[in-house]
Amino acid sequence: MNYLVISPYYPQNFQRFSIELSKQGITVLGIGQEPYEQLDQPLKEALTEYFRVDDLENLDEVKRAVAFLFYKHGPIDRIESHNEYWLENDAKLREQFNVFGPKPSDLEKTKFKSQMKDYFIQAGVPVVPGQVVNKKADINLAVAKLGLPLIAKPDNGVGASATYALKDKDDVANFKANWDEGNPYFFEQFVSSKEVCTFDGLIDQEGKVVFSTSLQYAEPPMETLTSGSDFSYYIFKELPPKLKAYGEAIIKAFGMKERFFHIEFFKEGDDYIAIEYNNRPGGAFALDVYNFAHSIDLFKEYAALVSGKGFTPSPYPSQYALAMTRRDRHHYRYSEAELLERYRDNLKAALRMPEAFAALQGDSFYILNADDEATILNMRAEFEEKAD
């Protein structure tokens, strides 16, 4: 089997995908922008061949690289980056070279928020009413139909970027003044819940969920983006049954195969409202946090799944796991050294965030485990408490 990894060097923790695929006897090929000399030694050893391009965003250049690797090593069986930024190009390459996995037409339902909502409804999962707005002339009609407050997001967009909270007529007027109509927006009713959680996991080649977990953010990611507060979430020890049922129904409706997924929900009382389907694993170090929470190695298990050996669940009990960041510009009550000593039995990792994630999430990143939720919440409070 020939597995082509797009951007095998970055993000650094994703190098484990290439390493574990190689251990399964798969021929791992890579295309990236970094000079070969810059690659870490374990990654070099995992790659049968690495083709450097000047610009990964130049799809024609990348296609030529794929064609060369195809000519030299034979048909490509998989093309994957696991990275939100490259998902569309991955799909275009799969279509061009007839490779297993989502093609551009398959991504429509995961790119456009309006289409996602249709699939959530098909799955029988609660959503809030929404409407696509293509022109400024449509805004007043949407506001009249849906009512204020509203959230306005690019219909085809990633995360909380370019998102507006329309609380009153002044916010609507400001949006009109700043929107150039270049990209359609999706307006939907505002949800007052501050609890955002996820249904995350891995699907096998038949579309069956073989691993699932859930995390809850300390605050909605959009608030972290706008306020610059510390970013944190924690992994549940056990999946809430209703959330699991909703998540599995969504997976069935979307029909993806052999992929990680990251589905976001608002929690409102005892129920959940679907927000967004992401056709990739959680960002930054989320996979590592899952691994620590569930005593599993998802990089290894994914490689085994791709190689046809199947997925082996962890035989060990799960724990809660906290992912917590701090920002260099903040002054905290407790020093890092003090907290790492206090929680040395809980600490699993202390890392510096990659530059691409630091602005949104923070500069230093910590992973800690505990058997109970109260300990997790106490650790989070002490890590984020500011000095007087």
C-alpha positions, -999 to +999 in steps of 0.1 A: +000+000+000+012+035-009+001+062+015+008+098+006+010+123+034+005+160+026+026+182+049+042+153+069+064+177+090+038+201+103+021+201+127+049+183+145+028+159+166+011+146+134+045+132+124+033+102+144+009+093+116+038+087+091+059+069+117+031+045+127+020+039+091+055+029+083+056+004+112+026-013+096+046-020+065+029+007+045+050+027+020+048+063+032+054+091+008+055+127+017+050+161+000+058+193+019+075+227+017+102+221+043+137+211+031+145+174+036+173+184+060+147+201+083+127+169+089+131+151+122+151+119+120+122+095+129+101+111+102+129+107+077+132+071+085+094+066+081+092+082+047+102+061+017+104+093-004+099+130+003+091+154-025+097+191-016+076+217-033+080+254-032+044+261-023+018+235-010-009+260-019+001+257-056-021+228-065-006+223-100+028+220-084+016+195-059-002+175-087+031+173-106+047+159-074+020+133-070+023+123-106+060+118-101+055+096-070+028+077-088+051+070-117+080+059-094+061+039-068+029+028-085-007+037-077-014+058-046-039+042-022-044+071+002-038+108+002-043+125+036-031+155+057-056+153+086-053+191+086-083+214+082-062+238+060-055+211+033-088+192+033-100+207+000-067+201-018-065+166-004-100+159-019-090+174-053-059+152-054-079+121-046-103+129-075-074+136-099-056+103-091-087+082-083-077+076-047-100+062-019-115+089+003-137+121+001-137+139-032-146+176-036-183+167-040-183+148-007-169+178+012-198+201+002-218+189+032-189+196+056-179+229+041-212+248+040-229+254+073-263+255+056-258+220+042-245+207+075-277+218+091-297+198+066-278+167+075-282+173+112-319+175+106-318+143+086-301+127+115-329+138+139-306+160+159-317+194+173-305+225+154-314+262+156-332+279+126-309+296+101-308+311+066-281+318+039-276+355+031-261+362-003-266+400-006-271+429+017-306+432+004-313+398+020-302+408+055-333+426+067-355+396+055-333+372+074-334+393+106-372+397+103-376+359+099-352+347+125-352+376+150-324+391+170-299+382+184-282+363+156-248+348+148-235+355+113-209+331+100-194+326+065-214+298+050-181+283+039-157+290+067-135+275+094-140+278+132-149+312+146-131+333+120-150+362+105-180+355+128-203+384+140-226+386+169-257+406+158-273+416+191-292+447+180-298+470+150-265+487+154-247+454+151-267+446+119-258+480+105-221+475+113-222+441+096-238+456+065-211+483+064-182+458+066-195+430+045-184+432+008-208+404-003-178+385-015-188+354+004-223+342+014-231+343+051-252+320+072-274+337+098-287+316+127-305+322+159-283+329+189-279+302+215-275+315+250-257+284+263-221+288+273-215+251+273-199+238+241-190+201+239-180+177+211-185+142+198-151+131+184-136+099+171-126+076+143-147+058+116-136+026+099-137+017+062-174+007+065-185+039+082-187+024+117-175+044+147-147+024+163-136+051+188-155+080+203-149+105+230-161+139+241-146+172+253-162+203+269-147+237+264-143+261+294-160+287+272-172+288+236-142+290+213-155+323+197-153+339+232-117+328+236-109+343+202-124+376+210-114+379+247-079+365+245-086+344+276-068+311+284-080+282+264-090+249+280-112+219+276-115+185+293-122+150+281-151+132+296-144+099+313-176+085+298-197+097+269-231+111+279-256+086+263-277+112+245-247+129+230-233+095+218-267+087+202-268+121+184-232+118+173-236+083+159-268+094+140-248+123+125-220+100+114-245+077+097-261+107+079-228+122+066-216+088+054-178+093+058-154+064+059-119+058+074-117+092+089-114+111+122-143+135+130-149+164+154-185+175+158-194+205+180-226+209+200-241+234+224-253+217+256-286+233+267-301+217+298-303+180+293-302+183+255-277+191+228-279+214+197-256+205+167-233+233+156-207+220+132-192+188+116-155+189+111-141+162+088-108+157+107-095+152+142-096+180+168-069+206+162-035+211+178-028+184+205-063+171+208-053+136+196-026+135+223-052+145+249-076+117+238-047+093+241-039+102+276-076+102+287-083+067+272-048+050+276-047+044+238-025+053+209-048+066+181-019+072+157-010+035+160-046+023+159-054+045+128-024+030+110-035-005+119-070+003+107-057+016+073-035-015+069-065-037+072-057-051+107-086-034+124-090-012+155-082-025+189-100-007+218-080+001+249-083-025+277-077+001+303-102+023+322-106+059+310-099+090+330-108+127+327-081+147+309-076+184+311-060+204+282-050+239+295-031+268+280-015+299+295-005+331+277+029+347+281+014+382+285-007+372+315+004+373+351-007+343+371-011+337+408+008+304+407+040+300+387+043+272+362+070+255+383+048+256+414+018+240+396+038+214+378+053+203+412+018+204+429+003+182+402+033+161+392+013+129+396-014+142+372+008+159+347+012+141+313+028+168+291+039+204+292+046+219+257+049+251+238+021+257+213+030+259+176+029+295+164-001+289+142-022+280+172-007+303+199-027+334+190-060+317+194-052+292+221-022+303+241+015+299+244+021+271+269+001+239+268-005+214+296-022+180+297-033+165+331-053+135+341-076+127+370-102+101+380-128+127+390-143+158+375-139+179+406-101+175+405-100+185+369-120+217+376-098+226+405-066+222+385-081+243+357-090+270+382-055+271+397-038+272+363-059+301+350-061+322+382-045+356+377-023+375+401-040+404+419 
